[in-house]
Amino acid sequence: MNEIIKQKLTLLPDQPGCYLMKDRQGTIIYVGKAKILKNRVRSYFTGSHDGKTLRLVNEIEDFEYIVTSSNIEALLLELNLIKKYDPKYNVMLKDDKTYPFIKLTAEKHPKLIITRKVKKDKGKYFGPYPNVMAANETKKLLDRIYPLRKCSTLPDRVCLYYHLGQCLAPCVFEVQEETYKQMTDEITRFLNGGYKEIKKELTEKMSAAAEELEFERAKEYRDKIVHIETIMEKQKITMTDFTDRDVFGYSFDKGWMCVQVFFVRQGKLIERDVSMFPIYNEPEEEILTFLGQFYDKTNHFKPKEILIQDETDLSLAEQLLQVKVLKPQRGQKKDLVKMAVNNAKIALNEKFSLIEKDEVRTIKAVENLGELLGIYTPHRIEAFDNSNIQGTDPVSAMVVFIDGKANKREYRKYKIKSVRGPDDYESMREVTRRRYSRALKDELPLPDLIVIDGGKGHVEAVRDVLENELGLDIPLAGLVKDDKHRTSQLLYGNPLEIVPLARNSQEFYLLQRIQDEVHRFAITFHRQIRGKTAFQSLLDDIPGIGEKRKKQLLKEFGSVKKMKEATVEEFKAIGIPANVAEELLKKLQT
């Protein structure tokens, strides 16, 4: 604990509020709330902690706090701060998914569509459907039963759907408004849980058609009934009141929490959502944070009713969600909550062994590497590699590993601009200069360790740029390969020395993964650039083909092989004149 933290701890108030933990770069890594700020924040720096909390505490170099007037105000502020700063130690609902709806449009000729956006356009929306397949299958079923139009714009002739009996063809035939009203009313009734009535009506119509010896029509009704039974009645009825509700159950152990959410729609349990994450506060508080994030981050529409277990604060949950929240004490609702809790316990136990294995490969390996090099735990590692063939089309690439895992969103590709000929050292100087000049300018997070795929010359070239040009003091290591192109030695220090690294250690495997990944990324980029260059240079001396047409040919054909197989007519179809196309084919075939 540093002096800044010691002094701030003595000034903490006995009031509710939020606190923001920062690392040594000033990045907010955790946001929490507390009924009494003084007690909660001090607890991080006193007593013993489990592994994950200890990792958080070891990264804290400073903190801030915001006092609120009530606990619910602190909870709402916490959710807003998490949304704003996206701290890495907070609960993250990473899927960010939105659930689909079935929409009945309010057009002159209505149609059914699947959409994830709800607009105020007078259309009717049914859902959401957490199970996308269920939404698609339900729409297909309705398409078979009710022949609404399927096209976006009306064509000038009937389509296949008309011949299949799945469209009334308003493009050609006049359709009465009363016909549409009858169909839309039945669809609305169907999707609001009245499919049994629709099935009963179809059964009666089938019987009547059979009695009148209209067997083809009777068969159509029978097929529709079969579709309804197949899609709708395979779902087990769990409630009898047809109310939409979500059921939350959670379990916690060893500093981790699992939350299971059961989605009940029209009385049926149709899907569930499972989330698992580390916790740093009391479970009763963490579940409230989860509830707030769940509906905000997933854009999931709140149902009419939410069921929670006894340990959750009912009053705060209702204030937070602004819907009816219940703690059922008996009956089917109580059984649903118990089922969610039991599933959470089972999932948590099954995951522990996998989590432990993953931590050994990632965060433990990162911690061990930091100890081996005598530096802070390198939570963020950035690695660089060059690629060229005898100096042609030189490129470089950077990959990012955070807590031992590749973060592909932050990978970067670089075309080398200032270097002529095969000069790996100057290429590495250029790319690291560009990367960290930009990082300083845009206040991007700096790495805890930079790894260079190369030997002493590469590392010293980068060190010169970092220290003498940019004034940065970032730990720098080099990875040397053996004659079989496998990770062989780790270079570190000033002057550089070989760091003894056990070949069967997780930290060695981590470095191996980093080196293989940055090499793969650089080689792939170089092949793309080389392919485009070779393609375009082939077209250089052909009259009538300039830069614009080169790009057009590259976009259309993608390779020389496909261009050789093309005909003059295919070239003309994309706007290449016949005489230019003939000259091009002549050159390609020589």
N, C-alpha and C positions, 0 to 999 in steps of 0.2 A: 504494500500500500504506500503510495507516494504522499508527499506533504500536502499537496493540493487537496487530495481526497480526505486526509485526516482533518484538515481545517474545515472543509465543507460539512463533514459529518457532525461537527459540533453545532452547526447552524441550522440543521434540519428542523422544521416545525412539527408540532403535534396536530397536523391537519391532513385531510385527504388530498390526494393529488396524483400526478403522474411524474415519473422520473425517466430520464434518457441517459443511457450508459454510452460512453464514447471510447474508441480505441486510441492508440497513440497518433493516428493520423487525423483525429477529430471526427471520424465517421461514426454515426450513431449505429450501434450494433444491437441494442435491445431497448425496448420501451415497455415499461410496466406501470401498474397503478397500485395504490395503497390506500387503506382506510386511515392509517397513520404513517405518514412519510418517514418520520424519524426511525420508527421501529423497522419498517420494511427495508429501507436502503442500508441501514446499519447491519442488518442480518447477512448481507452479502459479504461483508468484510470481517465477520466474526464466526467462530465455530468451524466445524468441518463440513465439507460438501461432497456430493458425489461427483463422478468424473466430468459430466457435461456441464454442471454448474461451475465446477472448478475451472474449466476451460474458459467459460464466460468471464469469470472474475479475473483470471490471469490476463485477459485482454483489456480490462477496464483501466483507463488512464485518467478519466475525468467523468463527471456526470452533471446533469442539470435537472431541475425539477420545476413543476408548475403546480401551484396550489389551487384546489377547486373548493367549491362550497358544499359538495355532497359526494357520496360514493357513486351514484349514478352519473353525475357530471364527470367524475374521474374516468368511469368506464367508457363513456362516449368520447371523451377527449383521447383516451388511449387508442380507441379504434381509428380515430382520425389521424393520429400521429403515426400509427403503424402503416396506414394507407399512404401517408405522405413520404415516410422515410424508408419503408420496406426493409426493416432491420433483419439481419441474417439469423439472429437467435430467436426471433418471434415466430408465432404460429403462422405458417404460410399455406394457404389453400392454392396449390400451384396449378391446378387444372384450369382455373379461370373459365370453366365451361358455361355456356348458356344452354338451357334446355329448350327443345323444340316445341312448338304449338301446332295444332291443326287449325287452319284459318279458313273460314267460309267467307269469301269476298262479298262486298256489297255492290257489285257491278250489275249492269243491266242483264248480262248473261253470267251469273255467278259461277265460281269454280272453287275447288278445294286445293289448298297448297300447304306444304310444310314450311314453317318459318321460325326463325329464332328472335325476330324483332316484333314487338307489339307496338302498333301505331294507332293513333286516334283517327281512323279512316272509315268508321262505321261498320267495319268487318266484324265477324264474330270469331273469337279466339277460344280454343278449347285446349286445356293442358295446365301447366307444362307436363311433358312426358319425359321423366328421367331416363327411361329406356327408349333410345332413338329407334331401335328396331320395332318396338311396339307401336310407335307413332306411324312409321312407314307402313307397317302391316295393316293398321287400322284404316289408314287412308286408302290403301289398295282395295281393302274390303268395301269401303264406301264407294270407290270408283266403279266397282263391279255392280253394286246394287243401284246406285243413283247416277244416271247418265248425264252429268254436268259436263260442260266443255273442259278440255284439257289444255288447249293452246293459249299462248299469251296474247296473240293477235289473231283475229278471225281470218282464215284463209278464204280463197275464192272457190273452193270445192270441198267435198266431204273427205274425211280422213279415215284411217284404219279404225279408229275408235268407234266411228259411226257403224262400220260394218260388224264390229264386235258387240254392238249393242250397248256401248259405254259412253255414248255422246248423242245428243239430240240433233246435232249439226245445225246450230243457229246461224252458221255461215251461209246456209242454203235455204233452210226451212224456217218458217215463222213459228216461234215457240211462245205459247200464251203465258202471260205473267202468273196466272193461277197455277200453271204446271210447276213453275219454278218455286212458287210459294209453298206448294205441297211438299216438294222435295226438300227444300231448305228447312221447313218445319220438322220433317221426319229426321233429317240429319242432326238438327239441334237436339231433338228428343233422344236420338240414339247416343250422341256423345255426352249427354247429361245423365247417362245411366239407364236410359229406357230401351236398351237393345232387346230385352226380353219381350216387350210389347211388340216391337217391330217383327221379331221372330214369330210371334204368335199370329200376327196378321198375315205374314208370308205363308205360314202353314195353312191357314184358312183359304188363302187364294190358291195354293197348290192343290188342296183337296177339291175346290170348286172347279178348277181347270181340268183335273183328272176325271171328275164326274161328267164334264161336258166333252170328254174325249179329246181335249186339247193337250196332248201329251208333251209336245215340244215346250209349250208355255209352262206346264207343270214341272218339267225338268229344269227350266230356268229358275223357277221359285225354289225347287229343291236344292240346286247348286248354291243359291244365295244363303239358304238356311245352313248348309254345310259350312260355308265360309264363316258365318257368324259363330257357329259352334267351335270351329277351329281356332279363330282368333280371340274371341271374347271369353268363352266359357272355360278355357284352359287355365284362367287365373282364379286362384282360390279366393272366395269371399271371406274377408276377415271381420268386417263390420256390417251391420244391417241398416245403418242410418244414411249411407251414401255420402258422408261428409268427407271432404278433402282434409287430410291432416298429415303432419310430419311428426315422427316419434324419435326422440333423442335418448340414447343410452350411452353411458361412458364407463370406462374402467381405467385405473391407473396403477402403476407399479414401477419401481426403480427409476423414478423421475420421468416416466413416459406416460402418455395418455392416448387411448384409442376411443374414438367417438363413432358410433354407428347411427346412421339416420335412416329410418324406414319411411318410404313415401307411400301413403295410402291415398288412392284416388278412386272416387265413387265406391268407397267401401272395400277396395281391393288393395292388397299389398303388392305393388307392381315393381318396386326396385328399391335398392339401398345404396347408400354412400358410406365409404369407410375412410376415415382420416386418422393418421397416427403421427404424433409429434412429441418432442421433449417439452417438459414444463418446468418452470422456475418458481412458480407461486403455488398457492393452495389450489387443489383441483376445483373447488367450488367457484373460485374466481376465474380460473382458466376456461371453464366451460362457458361462462358468460361472454368472455372475449371471443371464444369460438362461435357462439351463436350470432354475435354481431357481425363477425367476418363472413360467416357462412352465407347469409342472405345478401350481403353487400358484394362480396367478391365473385360469387357464382352467378349473380343476377337471377337467382332462383326466386320465383314469386312466392310470397308467403301464403300458406293455406289459411283456411278459416280457423284452424285449431292446431295447437302444438302441444305435444305431451312430453313431459320431462320427468326425471326421477326425483325422489324425495330430497336428495342432498342439494339440489339446485335452488337458489334463491328465487322464489316465484315472483315476488314483487318487482325485483330488478329485471327479471326476464321479461315481464309484461311491459314495463316502462321502456325497455330497450327495443323490443320487437313490435310493440303497438298492435298486437293481436291477442286473441284469447289463448292463454297458457294454462294448462292443467297439470296437477300432480295426481293421477288416478290412484285410488286406494283399493279398488276391487274390480272384478269383471274383466271383459275383453281388453279394455284400455290398459289396465294394470298388467295383463299378460303380455301385451305388445311391448310395453316398456321393459319388462323383465327379459323378454326375448332379445331386445336390442342390447341390454346390459350384458347378458350371457354371451352374445356374439362378440361384443367388444372384449370381454375377458379372454375368450378363445383366440381371437385374432392377435391380441397383445402377447399372449404366451407363445404363439407360433412365430411371431416376428422377432422375439428377443434373440434367438440364436442367430437369425439372419443379420440383425442389427450389429451384434457383437462381431460377427465375421467381417461385415462391411467396415466397421470402425477400425479393426486391426489393419485392413488394407489401405485405409484412407487417412483419417485424422490421427490415428496412432502412429502411422508411418510418417506423417508430417511432423508430429511432435518429436519423434525419434531423430528425424533428419535435422531439426532445429538444434537439438541437444548435441548431435554429432558435430555440427558446424559451429556451435557456440553462439547462436543467434536467437532472436525471438522466434517463436513458432511461425514458420513461413506459411501462413494461412493462404496467401495469394502468391502463386508462382507463375511467372511469365517466361516462356521459352521461345528461342529464335533459331531458325535454320535458313541457309541459303540454298538455292538450286539454280544451276545453269549447265549448259553443255559447251565447253570451251569458250565461255564468256558470252554466248549468244542467248538472248532473251533472259537475262538474269532477273531473278525474283527472290523475295524473302517472305517468310511467313512467321506469324507469332501465334502461339496457343496459350490459353490461360487455364490453370488448374486452381480451384478453390477448395480448400480442405481436402485435397487429394483427389478431387473429381474434376473431370474436364468440363469447362463451361463454354460450350461451343458458340454461344451468342456473342462472346467477346473475342473470338478468333479474328485475326486481321491478316490481310494479304497486302504485299507491297511490290510494286514494279520498281526495280532499281533505275534511277534516273541519271545520276551523276558519274557512274563508274563505266569505264570503257575497258573491255577485255576481261579475262578471268581473274578478278581480284577479290577474293573472299573477304579479306580483312576490311577493305574499303566499303564493300557492300554491307558488311555488318555495322560499320561505323555509320553509314548513311541511314540505315533502317532504324537503329536504336536512337539516333539523333532525332529523326522524324517522330518516332513513337513518343519519346519522353519530353520533347519540346511541346508536342500537342497535349500531353498529359498535364504539364505544368500550366499551359495556357488555359485549358478548359477545366482545370482543377479535378482531373480524373484520379481515381484511387491509384496509388503507386504500389508496386509489388513488394512483398517482404523478401523475395529472392528472385534473381534473374538467372536463368539457365541458358547457356549458349551451347549449341550442338557444334563442338569444335575444340581445338586444343589451346595452348597458351597464347598463340598469336591472336586468335579470335577474341579470347577473353580480355587480353590487354588492350586490344583496339577498342572494345566496348568500354572498358574502365576509363580510358583516356577521355572518351566522349562524356561519360557520366560525371566524372570528377572535375575535369579541367574545363569543359565547355558548359555543362549544365549545373555544376555545383551540387550534384546529388551523391548521397552516400547510401547506396543500396547494395546489400550482399550480392556477390556475383560468383557464379560457379560455371565450370566447363565440363562437358561430358565427352569423353574420348571413346571411339569405337575401336574394336580389334580388327584383324584382317578379314574376318567374316562378317563385318558390319554389325556387330553386336555391341551393346553397351559394355564398356570395359573398365574405365577409370573415372573417378570424380576428382576434379581439380578445384581447389579452393584456397583462399588466403592471399596475402600480399607480402612476399612473393608467393606465387602459386605452388602448391604442393599436392601430392596425391593423398587423398583422404582414404584411410582403410575402411572398406565397406564390405560386410559379409555378403556373399553372392546369394545366400538364401534368406536374407532379411527383407522385411516388407518395405523398408525405405529404398533398398536397391531395386525392388520390383516397381516401386512408384517412379523412380527416376527412369527406369527402362520404359515404362508406359509413356512418360512425358517425352522422352527422346524419340520413340517410335511414332508418337502422334504428331509431333512437330515435323518430323521427316516426311510422314505420309501427306500431311497438309501442304507442305512446300512442293513436294514432287507433283502432287495432283494439280496444283495451281500452275506449275511450270509446263506441264503437259497441255493444259488448256491454252496457255499463251502461245506455246510453240505450234500447236495445231492451227490456231487462228492465223499466225504469222505465215506458216507454210502455205496455207490455203490462199491467203491474199497475195503472196508473192508470185504464185503461179499465174495470177490474173493480171500481173503488172503490164505486160507488153501487148495486151489485146486491145485494139482500138475499140472505143465505145464503152469500155468498162472502167469507170472511175471509182472513187471511194464509196459513193452512194450505192452503186450497183454491186460492189464487192460485199458490202454489208447485207444487201438484199439477197444475194446468192448464198452467203454464209447462213443467213437466217432460214432460208427456204430449204437448202439441201444439206448443210451441216458437214459434208465430207466430199472429197474428190471422187471417191468411189460412186457415190450417189449421182454426182454430176455426170460422170461418164455413162451411167446407165440411163440418163434422161434423154428425151427426144427434143427436137427443135420446138415442137408444139408446147411441150411443158415449159420451156424457157419463155416462149411467147406469152404463155398464160400468166406469167408474173411480170410482164412488161418489158422483156428483153427482145429487141428487134431480131428478125429472122437472120439477117446477115451477120449480126454480132454473135448470135447463138451458134451459127455454122462455124465461124472462126474459132469460137471457144471449144466446140467439140473436136475440131481438127487439131487444136493444140493439145487437148487432153489425151487424144488417141495416138499421138506421136511418141 
